[in-house]
Amino acid sequence: MDPRWLEHLHGHAGWLSAAALVHPAVLLRKPRRKAPWSVGVAAALTTLVCVAGGLIYGPYRDKLKQHIFQTAPTIGWLFERKEHLAFGALLFAWVGTLAYIAAPRAGAEVTLKKLAQRSFTIAAAFAIVVAGLGTAVATFRSF
């Protein structure tokens, strides 16, 4: 399988995911506001981008990683940090999603929606950094 198309999809969708995570972070500043589509799309897109990243990790490790570390170790370490921050973005997106879903059922709607908003804010910040680091690595070396 040629990973180039998946790499491009992953990169472009990563930027879209970062933007999608900003949307519920902004909407949920008012805890009584409803944002089910914003929350759902942000979580789903972020999850799909992470799955795509996982699918191209094997070919990346086999074909590119060693060369990147040999020629530009700083870029290689940026990619390693990108992976960790991407996991953090996914984690906070799902914390935000679960807090949003649980809010009306738990009887603590304002508190859980504040948690959701803060989680989406952190996820968005992580995702923006991840997208930037991914772009830097991809411009250095790609499939």
Backbone as a ProteinNet text record, in pm:
[ID]
protein_1_A
[PRIMARY]
MDPRWLEHLHGHAGWLSAAALVHPAVLLRKPRRKAPWSVGVAAALTTLVCVAGGLIYGPYRDKLKQHIFQTAPTIGWLFERKEHLAFGALLFAWVGTLAYIAAPRAGAEVTLKKLAQRSFTIAAAFAIVVAGLGTAVATFRSF
[TERTIARY]
84	0	88.2	56.7	130	79.1	164.6	117.1	106.1	146.1	146.7	9.4	-91.8	-226	-278.6	-249	-295	-219.4	-91.4	-13.3	-71.8	-107.1	-166.8	-303.1	-384	-514.3	-496.2	-403	-375.6	-333.1	-246.5	-199.1	-307.3	-382.3	-488.9	-601.1	-639.3	-744.9	-699.1	-569	-516	-542.4	-521.2	-551.1	-701.3	-782.3	-928.1	-971	-907.1	-936.8	-903.6	-789.9	-752.4	-858.6	-904.8	-1009.5	-1139.7	-1171.4	-1295.4	-1292	-1176.1	-1165.1	-1180.2	-1144.2	-1161.5	-1310.5	-1391.8	-1534.1	-1606.2	-1601.5	-1669.2	-1601.9	-1472.1	-1404.7	-1463.1	-1498.4	-1558.4	-1706.3	-1780	-1924	-1955.9	-1877.1	-1909	-1859.6	-1814	-1780.8	-1905.2	-2021.3	-2149.2	-2201.5	-2196.1	-2227.2	-2367.3	-2462.2	-2599.3	-2620.2	-2520.2	-2532	-2524.9	-2603.8	-2602.4	-2512	-2430.8	-2337.1	-2311.5	-2415.8	-2390.7	-2318.2	-2351.6	-2285.2	-2139.9	-2114.4	-1977.9	-1890.7	-1942.6	-1870	-1848.9	-1954.6	-1946.3	-1851.1	-1860.4	-1772.8	-1627.9	-1602.4	-1465.2	-1405	-1480	-1429.9	-1410.6	-1506.4	-1497.7	-1381.2	-1367.1	-1259.1	-1122.6	-1110.8	-984.5	-950.8	-1050.9	-1029.1	-985.5	-1051.2	-1014.8	-873.9	-835.7	-701.1	-597.3	-625.9	-533	-524.4	-635.9	-634.5	-549.4	-566.6	-486.1	-338	-306.1	-166.9	-111.9	-193.4	-150.7	-126.7	-207.7	-192.4	-65.1	-21.9	100.2	225.5	209.4	327.9	425.1	374.1	461.6	547.7	487.1	569.1	663.2	618.1	705.5	827.4	803.3	913.6	1010.1	955.5	1038.8	1114.5	1053.7	1112.2	1174.1	1126.1	1168.2	1239.2	1199	1244.1	1395.3	1459.3	1604.7	1674.2	1630.9	1692.6	1674	1555.5	1530.5	1621.4	1631.5	1716.4	1864.4	1907.6	2047.8	2082.3	1991	2020.7	1976.9	1873.1	1821.7	1755.6	1836.3	1778.8	1673.9	1690.3	1592.9	1454.8	1449.8	1322.5	1265.3	1351.7	1306	1244.3	1308.5	1253.7	1125	1113.1	986.8	873.4	903	799.7	761.8	859.9	830.3	740.4	768.9	685.2	546.2	539.6	410.7	321.5	378.6	300.7	241.8	321.9	274.9	165.2	185	83.6	-45	-30.9	-149.9	-232.4	-165.7	-238.8	-308.2	-240.3	-301.4	-423	-413.4	-527.6	-646.2	-618.4	-725.7	-786.2	-702.4	-749.6	-837.5	-791.5	-870.1	-997.5	-993	-1115.3	-1220.5	-1177.6	-1272.9	-1317.1	-1230.6	-1273.4	-1380.6	-1356.4	-1455	-1586.7	-1578.7	-1698.5	-1777.9	-1709	-1777.8	-1835.9	-1763.8	-1817.3	-1941.5	-1938	-2053.2	-2174.2	-2151.3	-2260.6	-2317.1	-2229.9	-2274	-2340.1	-2313.1	-2358.9	-2508.4	-2597.5	-2740.5	-2788.1	-2716.7	-2757.5	-2707.1	-2600.1	-2533.7	-2590.6	-2668.9	-2722.9	-2621.3	-2508.3	-2404.4	-2368.5	-2469.9	-2452.1	-2347.8	-2353.5	-2260	-2117.1	-2096.9	-1962	-1905.1	-1982.4	-1931.8	-1914.5	-1999.2	-1980	-1857.9	-1826.7	-1701.5	-1582	-1591.5	-1485.8	-1473.9	-1586.8	-1585.6	-1519	-1555.2	-1497.9	-1347.3	-1302.7	-1158.9	-1085.8	-1148	-1086.1	-1071.9	-1175	-1166.2	-1064.5	-1050.8	-950.4	-810.6	-783.8	-652.6	-631.5	-734.1	-723.7	-694.1	-761.5	-739	-596.2	-547.6	-410.4	-310.6	-328.5	-240.5	-248	-369.4	-387.6	-323.2	-330.1	-266.4	-115.3	-57.7	86.8	121.5	40.8	64.3	61.2	-37.4	-47.8	73.1	116.5	235.5	360.6	378.6	495.4	488.6	370.9	355.4	389.2	349.1	381.4	531.6	596.4	742.3	813.9	770.8	834.8	806.8	684.3	648	721.8	748.8	822.1	969.7	1018.6	1156.8	1171.9	1084.7	1093.6	955.7	919.3	789	804	696.7	700.6	722.2
-118.9	0	124.9	216.8	342.2	438.2	476.3	560.9	709.7	749.6	893.4	957.1	891.1	950	960.7	857.9	861.8	968.7	987.5	1092.7	1230.5	1253.3	1382.2	1401.6	1297.2	1303	1332.5	1263.6	1282.8	1427.4	1480.5	1617.5	1722.1	1711.7	1809.7	1796.4	1672.6	1651.5	1691.5	1684.8	1729.7	1877.9	1957.8	2100.9	2123.3	2046.8	2058.2	2017.3	1915	1870.3	1979.8	2045	2153.9	2264	2299.1	2401.6	2352.7	2226.2	2170.7	2170.1	2150.4	2151	2291.5	2392	2530.5	2563.1	2509.5	2545.4	2514.4	2390.8	2369.4	2444.3	2468.9	2546.5	2687.2	2742.8	2876.4	2870.3	2776.8	2768.9	2742.1	2657.9	2616.2	2714.6	2832	2934.2	2973.1	2960.3	2979.9	2840.1	2800.3	2661.8	2613.9	2702.6	2660.3	2637.5	2671.8	2658.7	2512.1	2478.4	2342.4	2338.2	2234.1	2222.3	2076.8	1994.5	1851.6	1822.3	1893.1	1869.2	1913.2	2026.3	2076.5	1979.1	1932.5	1838	1705.7	1654.5	1525.9	1526.8	1630.7	1639.8	1656	1738.4	1758	1627.3	1554.3	1428	1323.7	1314.6	1214.8	1243.5	1368.9	1404.9	1384.3	1422.9	1403.9	1255.4	1174.2	1029.5	973	1011.7	962.7	1004.9	1126.9	1174	1091.4	1061.2	978.9	836.2	781.1	647.2	649.8	752.1	764.4	775	851.2	861.8	727.8	651.3	518.3	425.7	440	355.6	387.4	512.3	545	538.1	508.2	504.2	392.7	274.3	163.3	198.4	241.7	283	399.1	494.4	605.1	549.9	461.2	404.7	327.6	251.5	168	246.2	351	419.2	555.6	626.2	765.2	795.4	733	772.1	772	664.2	655.9	766.6	788.6	893.6	1031.4	1057.2	1187.7	1206.4	1105.4	1118.3	1129.4	1066.1	1074.9	1211.3	1268.2	1394.4	1517.7	1505.7	1620	1570	1537.5	1482	1573.5	1702.7	1794.7	1773.1	1755.2	1729.1	1595.5	1496.4	1366.7	1376.8	1453.5	1469.6	1551.6	1645.4	1718.9	1623.1	1525.6	1428.3	1344.6	1305.5	1226.6	1306.6	1434.3	1519.1	1533.9	1542.9	1552.9	1434	1315.5	1196.2	1206.8	1251.4	1261.6	1366.8	1480	1585.5	1543.9	1466.2	1418.1	1327.3	1242.2	1157.6	1244.9	1349.3	1441.5	1511.1	1553.4	1618.1	1522.8	1398.4	1298.9	1274.8	1261	1236.7	1351.7	1474.9	1589	1607.6	1574.6	1582.6	1485.7	1366.8	1269.2	1301.9	1359.5	1405.9	1512.8	1606.3	1710.7	1654.2	1557.3	1495	1422.5	1343.5	1268.8	1362	1468.9	1565.8	1634.2	1668.1	1731.8	1638.9	1512.1	1414.3	1389.5	1383	1352.5	1471.7	1592.1	1713	1714.2	1691.7	1698.6	1581.9	1472.3	1353.7	1355	1426.3	1422	1522.5	1615.3	1716.9	1825.3	1822.2	1923.3	1983.3	2029.1	2071.2	2180.3	2283.3	2394.9	2349	2271.2	2224.7	2136	2040.5	1949.6	2019.4	2115.2	2188	2279.8	2329.5	2405.3	2313.1	2192.3	2093.3	2061.8	2045	2017.1	2131.2	2253.7	2369.7	2376.5	2357	2361	2246.5	2130.8	2016	2041.8	2098.1	2129.1	2239.7	2332.8	2437.8	2377.5	2289	2223.7	2136.3	2059.6	1974	2057.3	2170.8	2257.5	2311.6	2354.3	2406.1	2297	2178.3	2066.8	2037.4	2033.1	1998	2101	2226.7	2330.9	2312.3	2283.9	2257.7	2131.6	2027.3	1901.8	1924.9	1997.3	2024.1	2103.1	2199	2275.8	2189.7	2105.8	2016.8	1916.7	1864.5	1770.6	1834	1958.1	2030.2	2050.8	2084.5	2104.2	1975.1	1864.5	1735.9	1698.6	1714.7	1676.6	1760.9	1887.2	1968.9	1930.3	1869.8	1823.2	1692	1597.7	1465.7	1401.4	1346.8	1285	1156.4	1082.7	958.4	987.1
0	0	0	-85.4	-93.9	13.9	110.5	221.6	188.4	67.2	36.1	44.1	-13	-12.1	130.7	214.3	352.8	432.2	397.6	462.7	431.8	307.1	269.1	335.3	334.3	400.6	549.7	612.6	755	783.6	702.5	724.3	706.8	598.5	574.5	676.8	704.7	803.8	942.9	968.7	1098.2	1121.4	1017.1	1029.6	1046.5	974.4	990.4	1131.3	1183.8	1319.9	1421.2	1402.2	1493.3	1491.2	1371.5	1360.5	1422.4	1399.2	1455.1	1607.2	1666.9	1813.5	1871.3	1794.2	1840.4	1853.4	1764.4	1761.1	1892.9	1947	2075.1	2190.3	2179.3	2283.8	2291.9	2177.9	2174.3	2212.7	2153.9	2180.5	2327.1	2391	2527.7	2634.4	2591.1	2691.9	2770	2706.3	2774.8	2808.6	2934.8	2972.8	2935.7	2921.6	2889.7	2739.3	2661.2	2516.3	2474.4	2376.4	2323.3	2199.6	2191	2079	2041.6	2029.3	2005.9	1874.3	1767.2	1639.6	1644.2	1704.3	1715.3	1794.4	1906.8	1991.1	1917.4	1856.3	1787	1669.1	1586.7	1469.6	1513.2	1614.4	1661.6	1713.6	1793.5	1848.4	1738.3	1647.7	1540.5	1446.4	1405.9	1314.1	1379.3	1505.2	1576.4	1587.8	1615.1	1624.9	1490.7	1383.2	1250.3	1209.9	1243.9	1211.9	1288.5	1412.9	1492.1	1437.1	1393.6	1332.4	1205.1	1122.7	1000.6	1035.6	1138.9	1183.1	1227	1296.8	1338.6	1220.1	1115.9	997.8	918.9	920.5	845.5	932.6	1061.8	1147.9	1106.8	1072.4	1032.7	912.9	801.5	687.2	720.1	802.4	843.3	915.8	1012.8	1091.9	1001.6	907.1	821.5	714.9	659.6	544	572.4	672.6	690.1	822	928.6	1062.1	1075.5	1034.3	1049.5	970.8	847.7	765.5	828.7	879.4	942.1	1063.2	1147.3	1265.9	1229.9	1122.5	1082.2	1024.2	948	880.9	959.5	1038.3	1115.1	1243.2	1343.7	1465.9	1531.3	1517.9	1576.7	1514.9	1384.6	1316.8	1364.1	1379	1429.1	1567.1	1654.4	1790.2	1788.1	1694.7	1681.2	1646.8	1559.1	1523.9	1645	1724.3	1844.2	1939.6	1957.7	2043.2	1984.7	1851.2	1782.3	1817.1	1819.8	1853.9	1994.1	2088.3	2226.8	2240	2177.1	2183	2110.7	2004.1	1932.6	2023.1	2098	2192.7	2297.4	2344.5	2440.3	2380.9	2255.4	2189.7	2181.9	2144.8	2138.5	2276.1	2374.8	2511.5	2560.4	2544.4	2591.3	2508.6	2379.6	2298.5	2351.8	2390	2442.6	2584.4	2664.9	2797.9	2780.5	2688.3	2661.6	2611.4	2523.2	2468.4	2576.6	2656.4	2762.2	2868.6	2901.1	2997.5	2941	2812.1	2748.7	2749.1	2714.9	2710.9	2850.5	2949.8	3086.6	3155.3	3108.9	3178.4	3209.2	3115	3148.4	3235	3230.8	3305.8	3449.6	3473.7	3604.9	3704.5	3658.8	3748.2	3781.9	3714.7	3735.7	3599.7	3530.2	3391.5	3374.7	3456.5	3441.1	3466.7	3572.3	3606.2	3496.5	3448.4	3345.6	3211.2	3180.3	3054.6	3062	3180.1	3196.4	3175	3229.4	3207.3	3058.5	2991.4	2847.7	2771.3	2803.6	2735	2756.3	2878.4	2907.3	2837.6	2834.8	2767.6	2617.6	2556.6	2413.5	2386.2	2477.4	2460.7	2461.1	2555.4	2562.6	2439.5	2400.6	2282.3	2157.4	2144	2028.1	2027.3	2142.5	2150.6	2112.1	2166.9	2132.2	1982.2	1928	1787.1	1694.6	1729.5	1647.9	1647.3	1763.8	1771.5	1692.2	1707.7	1635.3	1484.5	1436.6	1292.9	1243.3	1322.4	1284.5	1280.5	1382.1	1384.6	1269.6	1243.5	1132.2	999.1	981.4	858.7	846.7	957.6	955.8	918	975	943.4	797.9	753.3	616.3	511.7	542.3	447.3	442.8	550.9	553.1	475.6	506.4	441.8	440	325.6	310.2	229.3	214	136.1	-10.3
[MASK]
+++++++++++++++++++++++++++++++++++++++++++++++++++++++++++++++++++++++++++++++++++++++++++++++++++++++++++++++++++++++++++++++++++++++++++++++

